[in-house]
Amino acid sequence: MPTKTEIDRRHAIYYETMLGAVFEMYKFSGIMGVGLFDLYRDNVFRAWAWAISHASRDMDAARLCILFPRDRTELLTLRLEPAQLVSRLRSSVACARRQGDQRSLGTLLRELGAVHALNRQMEQALICYLRSEAVCRKAADTKGEAMALSNQGKAHTHLHDNRSATDCLKRSLSIFREIEFADGEADALNGLGAAQLGFGLAQQAVESHEKSLAIYRKIDNYKGEAIALCGLGDARMALDQLKEAKDHYTAALVLFRQLTDPQGETQVLSRISSA
């Protein structure tokens, strides 16, 4: 008869695999992926907690501790409070560092930064992105390096350093285009639009956000589409094109609601009220 530890281990392995499958569905269908995640999330969170608590003394748990959040934080943020997610991600970062898994470490540092950014802790986010870039470069992870640069650019924009933001985003955009990573290209264009708006270049911002929106729609990235629509709305507002801005915000709101993303919904409702 299997021991309790063996049962917990099998449970964690199964739900890490399930989370991976659900995240792939989320990337391609958005709404259906979120609905499926809701069916399994309690077991996913319990399995991840088990992996974290056993990672220092169990090799399978250590591997799972790294795998659970790696590249999946976008989905996890929809159902875990930022403070909870930060705590869990820090445990996974520490585990990747102990295991000497540099590629996972670079990814997890970037995802930890993204959660800090969601929580408006931009200085902490920027520190994570800088560390991620250094780790990814050392590990020859070109895509990871570009993603860290793109996120640095967005953090600089929030910190009102539009010159540094533009530099980081243009560098990341060049890499994404070179390696033909459409999702990253769209993300960098979206960030570039925000930085251009910070410089007062509203028409250029519109063009960047429109390019981003077109790519996101082509690859069926619904959350990216919603974010690009918000960026377009902001740029249209700066051009005093109030009707167009409200139309973009309304379209973004529909997507955020379909994705059951309360934070995105709150942010876009705030924009609509001021449009």
C-alpha atoms as one frame of an Amber mdcrd trajectory, in Angstrom:
protein
   0.000   0.000   0.000   1.438   3.434  -0.935   2.416   5.797   1.864   0.766
   9.193   2.331   3.883  10.832   0.907   3.664   8.680  -2.210  -0.040   9.489
  -2.615   0.690  13.233  -2.232   3.550  12.944  -4.727   1.327  11.244  -7.326
  -1.374  13.854  -6.724   1.133  16.680  -7.279   2.573  15.091 -10.442  -0.918
  14.602 -11.878  -2.085  18.163 -11.204   1.128  19.763 -12.449   0.572  17.905
 -15.734  -3.089  18.964 -15.703  -2.130  22.608 -15.105   0.209  22.475 -18.109
  -2.609  21.171 -20.340  -5.062  23.766 -19.019  -2.570  26.581 -19.598  -2.112
  25.489 -23.221  -5.899  25.662 -23.645  -5.913  29.096 -21.971  -3.284  30.372
 -24.407  -5.364  29.320 -27.409  -8.946  29.782 -26.198  -8.738  32.088 -23.200
 -12.234  31.751 -21.787 -12.492  27.958 -22.012  -9.081  27.618 -20.379 -10.112
  29.760 -17.414 -13.304  27.737 -16.985 -11.371  24.480 -17.001  -8.803  25.873
 -14.562 -11.599  26.712 -12.140 -12.544  23.021 -12.036  -9.050  21.986 -10.949
  -7.595  24.999  -9.162  -8.136  23.814  -5.563  -6.228  20.608  -6.312  -3.579
  22.547  -8.268  -2.953  24.944  -5.388  -2.860  22.104  -2.843  -0.418  20.128
  -4.993   1.834  23.169  -5.496   1.793  23.833  -1.734   2.871  20.222  -1.131
   5.746  20.611  -3.623   6.907  23.811  -1.911   6.829  22.268   1.568   8.788
  19.149   0.478  11.165  20.683  -2.074  14.195  20.764   0.214  14.132  17.008
   0.848  12.352  15.402  -2.110  13.692  15.596  -5.694  10.264  15.152  -7.294
   8.855  17.907  -5.101  11.765  20.201  -6.025  11.133  19.622  -9.727   7.409
  20.254  -9.310   8.012  23.350  -7.185   9.786  24.846 -10.212   7.359  23.563
 -12.837   4.043  24.608 -11.307   4.426  28.377 -11.919   6.971  28.362 -14.763
   5.501  30.271 -17.740   2.010  29.974 -16.201   1.788  32.989 -13.916  -0.547
  34.842 -16.302  -3.223  32.238 -15.573  -2.406  31.905 -11.867  -2.825  35.670
 -11.316  -6.504  35.344 -12.230  -7.214  33.238  -9.141  -4.474  33.946  -6.565
  -4.029  37.237  -4.732  -0.710  38.932  -5.633   0.652  38.594  -2.067  -0.016
  34.835  -2.062   1.482  34.428  -5.506   4.608  36.416  -4.566   5.192  34.137
  -1.568   4.820  30.973  -3.655   6.961  32.306  -6.499   9.752  33.231  -4.089
   9.785  29.617  -2.910   9.999  28.411  -6.519  12.792  30.909  -7.290  14.754
  29.674  -4.263  14.251  26.083  -5.382  15.468  26.791  -8.940  18.533  28.512
  -7.491  19.307  25.534  -5.228  18.894  23.137  -8.149  21.148  25.219 -10.405
  18.372  25.411 -13.025  19.372  28.691 -14.659  16.734  28.766 -17.399  13.921
  28.180 -14.922  15.465  30.723 -12.548  15.445  33.379 -15.270  11.814  32.622
 -16.102  10.655  32.583 -12.482  12.429  35.855 -11.665  10.662  37.462 -14.612
   7.300  36.091 -13.482   7.920  37.250  -9.911   8.592  40.697 -11.344   5.320
  40.574 -13.270   3.372  39.875 -10.072   5.148  42.752  -8.290   4.134  44.945
 -11.239   0.503  43.848 -10.895   0.760  44.906  -7.250   2.163  48.314  -8.337
   5.565  47.532  -6.757   7.503  48.778  -9.778  10.924  49.150  -8.183  10.799
  45.542  -6.965   9.521  44.441 -10.369  12.419  46.171 -12.113  14.973  44.486
  -9.831  13.492  41.077 -10.713  13.554  41.856 -14.444  17.187  42.994 -14.306
  18.174  39.800 -12.481  16.167  37.742 -14.975  17.925  39.384 -17.922  21.356
  38.644 -16.430  20.495  35.013 -15.688  18.962  34.460 -19.134  21.962  35.980
 -20.901  24.319  33.736 -18.932  22.148  30.709 -19.793  22.053  31.680 -23.509
  18.255  31.986 -23.272  17.689  34.597 -25.994  13.897  34.627 -25.775  13.998
  34.898 -21.983  16.477  37.778 -22.210  14.200  39.631 -24.642  11.152  39.052
 -22.418  13.033  40.449 -19.418  14.048  43.503 -21.478  10.457  44.061 -22.581
   9.230  43.921 -18.998  12.017  46.270 -17.904  10.763  48.729 -20.491   7.216
  48.596 -19.130   8.489  49.058 -15.566  10.550  52.093 -16.643   7.409  53.562
 -18.231   5.499  53.246 -14.961   8.451  54.891 -13.208   8.269  57.763 -15.755
  11.666  56.975 -17.295  10.440  56.910 -20.893  13.926  57.115 -22.414  15.105
  53.932 -20.680  11.734  52.329 -21.458  12.046  53.027 -25.173  15.614  51.716
 -25.278  14.687  48.416 -23.555  11.570  47.915 -25.653  13.294  48.569 -28.974
  16.066  46.127 -28.053  13.545  43.464 -27.090  11.461  44.108 -30.231  14.516
  43.562 -32.418  15.255  40.220 -30.734  11.635  39.036 -30.917  11.486  39.777
 -34.618  14.808  38.046 -35.200  13.650  34.854 -33.462  10.109  35.194 -34.903
   8.292  35.163 -31.560   4.976  36.870 -32.336   3.624  37.001 -28.771   6.760
  38.771 -27.566   6.705  41.158 -30.526   3.109  42.150 -29.731   3.947  42.633
 -26.052   6.955  44.826 -26.860   4.920  46.912 -29.322   2.280  47.436 -26.664
   4.926  48.554 -24.189   6.519  50.797 -26.796   3.155  52.472 -27.396   2.861
  53.295 -23.696   6.393  54.733 -23.645   5.690  56.804 -26.774   2.559  58.180
 -25.129   4.705  59.153 -22.146   6.839  61.201 -24.541   3.699  62.883 -25.888
   3.895  60.988 -29.193   0.245  59.932 -29.217  -0.042  59.196 -32.950   3.043
  56.966 -32.852   1.539  55.259 -29.810  -1.649  54.550 -31.776   0.399  52.930
 -34.545   2.340  50.733 -32.090  -0.813  49.605 -30.270  -2.587  48.868 -33.573
   0.319  46.666 -34.687   0.227  44.917 -31.321  -3.543  44.406 -31.535  -3.295
  42.911 -35.022  -0.706  40.357 -33.875  -2.639  39.419 -30.743  -5.791  38.861
 -32.794  -3.884  36.754 -35.300  -2.532  34.461 -32.584  -5.779  34.454 -30.536
  -4.251  35.962 -27.395  -7.363  37.426 -25.763  -5.724  38.999 -22.742  -3.081
  40.611 -24.951  -5.866  41.885 -27.201  -7.623  43.461 -24.211  -4.414  45.142
 -23.030  -3.686  46.474 -26.538  -7.230  47.867 -26.745  -6.663  49.690 -23.439
  -3.439  51.141 -24.827  -5.255  52.273 -27.959  -7.912  53.888 -25.809  -5.272
  55.781 -23.840  -3.617  57.045 -27.033  -6.974  58.080 -28.540  -7.792  59.967
 -25.338  -4.535  61.890 -25.671  -5.610  62.833 -29.221  -9.049  63.952 -27.916
 -10.723  61.189 -29.934 -13.119  60.411 -27.103 -15.630  58.238 -28.978 -12.896
  56.008 -30.411 -11.255  55.785 -26.981 -14.519  54.712 -25.330 -15.117  52.119
 -28.063 -11.665  50.604 -27.429 -12.194  50.559 -23.663 -15.619  48.942 -24.030
 -14.207  46.206 -26.285 -11.435  45.593 -23.734 -14.002  45.384 -20.918 -15.924
  42.659 -22.755 -12.745  40.587 -23.082 -11.676  41.069 -19.451 -15.133  39.986
 -18.296 -15.066  36.920 -20.540 -11.664  36.048 -19.073 -13.032  36.690 -15.565
 -10.064  38.992 -14.921 -11.261  41.302 -12.100  -8.106  43.410 -12.032  -8.259
  44.103 -15.766 -11.972  44.842 -15.490 -11.412  47.337 -12.659  -8.671  49.156
 -14.550 -10.692  49.518 -17.741 -13.829  50.635 -15.849 -11.730  53.402 -14.313
 -10.681  54.488 -17.806 -14.277  54.417 -19.099 -15.477  56.601 -16.222 -12.911
  59.259 -17.116 -13.416  59.070 -20.904
